[in-house]
């Protein structure tokens, strides 16, 4: 496992940190990655929530091949009538409530968040945005403004003004105090991913929805990580709670393995971006025909495969979650999205290395110093899950036994 960023510098490439995983991947297929030495790894993070149906599904590859023979990029988003964009937008919205009837495609989740912030301010003619501690909505300047960690905020200040941050799952009284009629939007994850997989409580979500409706504040749900059955039995996490947003922000799995983001909302809200001024949001590669084609093929395949998901989810619960909880080890698990706590922060990198040596790719979280990320693909047989889970449980328990810290 390479961890020295100077190795990357020699090839004129900058990693995201001083401690990159550093695998040199030469091939992927289904749940597996192969490095140049021929070692095979189980990808248990799905490219950070991208490859829910594994790497390179044949149906997606065939759709990409067909589209590549027709045309690739031809014009910026929204100026030409491109069939892949139209087809995917129609397919996404037909499975949503009638209020969520219009799509704007972007190149990424970060850009989709930027678009949502702009649309909220434009549609409401208000300035303030409310977000939550330990959230993560992307790395562009507007999205970065929704972070609360001073270590990440201070080097890039001044950030977007008018942002108020609240504790996640805060009280009704605090919401009532902050959600005043000068707020344009509340932006939130229904499950906070980078915080270490912490869900919104049902009562909290309902209080946010009630107050935003009463005060004509737009509610924006960031389902970039959680969308497309990542959390289990519903396509989007908000459907589980039956609390509908005014704007739904998507990316990651949306593109079937290619770059794609989207904001889905009402035509009334989003059309404010095309007038006074025109071109209120322009994206050269947003809704790229190849990405929309891949995304649509993925989406259709997803609905064919979803009947297999409950058995897989039950297997993860039986062979991974329950044994860890019996040992008193904290684990938070929703469908195919999980976090397991280790004794302390020093264990994270060591655990990643140990798992990699056993052929498993796992990861850590941005805002949780002790948790490891397990976001498996939803294509594994029960027997495969049992084998993987037993190895991971043994490794996790080993780290806890070696520690002087006892499970809480």
Secondary structure, 3 states (H helix, E strand, C coil): CCCCHHHHHCCCCCCCCCCCCCCCEEEEEECEEEECCCCEEEECCHHHHCCCCCECCHHHHHHHHHHHCCCCCCCCCCCCCCHHHHHHHHHHHHCCCCCCCEEEEECCHHHHHHHHHHHHHHHHCCCEEEEECCCCCCCCHHHHCCCCCHHHHHHHCCCCCCEEEECCCCCHHHHHHHCCCCEEEEEEECEECCCCCEECCHHHHHHHHHHHHHCCCEEEEECCCCCCCCCCCCCCHHHHHCCCCCEEEECHHHHCCCCCEEEEECHHHHHHHHCCCCCCCCCCCCCCHHHHHHHHHHHHHHHHHHHHHHHHHHHHHHHHHHHHHHCCCCEEEECCEEEEECCCCCHHHHHHHHHHHCCEECEECCCCCCEEEECCCCCCCHHHHHHHHHHHHHHHHHHHHHCCCCCC
